[in-house]
Amino acid sequence: MILHPELLLGQINEHHRELIAEAEQERLFQAIKRRLTDNNKAQRAREPVISTRAKHA
């Protein structure tokens, strides 16, 4: 199949933009996941520790 050079360039540019958008989306998902994980760790660190062991007096 033969394409006009301008059409081919347009398809290449569109594909490149899609790849960039996918990479940006993945980067944002990872940042959100990391932020949620950090927030959960910080929250657990602030919670008091409750012992489940029975105390023998």
FENWOCOR-V560201 format. One record per residue. N is the residue number from 1. RES is the residue in three letters. PSI is psi in radians with two decimals (999 if undefined). OMEGA is omega in degrees with one decimal (* if undefined). BURIAL is + if it has 16 or more other ideal C-beta (glycine too) atoms within 10 Angstrom, else -. Layout:
BEGIN
n;res;psi;omega;burial
N;RES;PSI;OMEGA;BURIAL
N;RES;PSI;OMEGA;BURIAL
END
This chain:
BEGIN
n;res;psi;omega;burial
1;MET;2.28;-179.2;-
2;ILE;2.27;179.1;-
3;LEU;2.61;174.3;-
4;HIS;2.44;-177.2;-
5;PRO;-0.64;-180.0;-
6;GLU;-0.64;177.2;-
7;LEU;-0.73;178.3;-
8;LEU;-0.77;178.5;-
9;LEU;-0.69;177.3;-
10;GLY;-0.73;178.1;-
11;GLN;-0.71;179.2;-
12;ILE;-0.78;179.4;-
13;ASN;-0.72;178.9;-
14;GLU;-0.76;178.9;-
15;HIS;-0.72;178.7;-
16;HIS;-0.76;177.7;-
17;ARG;-0.69;178.2;-
18;GLU;-0.73;178.5;-
19;LEU;-0.73;178.6;-
20;ILE;-0.75;179.7;-
21;ALA;-0.71;178.3;-
22;GLU;-0.73;179.3;-
23;ALA;-0.71;178.4;-
24;GLU;-0.73;178.5;-
25;GLN;-0.77;178.9;-
26;GLU;-0.72;178.7;-
27;ARG;-0.73;179.1;-
28;LEU;-0.73;177.6;-
29;PHE;-0.75;179.5;-
30;GLN;-0.69;178.8;-
31;ALA;-0.73;178.2;-
32;ILE;-0.79;179.8;-
33;LYS;-0.78;179.3;-
34;ARG;-0.72;-179.9;-
35;ARG;-0.76;178.7;-
36;LEU;-0.72;178.5;-
37;THR;-0.78;179.2;-
38;ASP;-0.72;179.0;-
39;ASN;-0.72;179.3;-
40;ASN;-0.72;178.8;-
41;LYS;-0.74;179.9;-
42;ALA;-0.70;179.8;-
43;GLN;-0.75;179.1;-
44;ARG;-0.59;179.6;-
45;ALA;-0.50;-179.7;-
46;ARG;-0.31;-177.5;-
47;GLU;2.47;178.4;-
48;PRO;2.57;179.4;-
49;VAL;2.23;179.8;-
50;ILE;2.08;-179.3;-
51;SER;2.39;178.0;-
52;THR;-0.09;178.8;-
53;ARG;2.43;177.6;-
54;ALA;2.37;179.7;-
55;LYS;2.27;177.1;-
56;HIS;2.07;-177.8;-
57;ALA;999;*;-
END
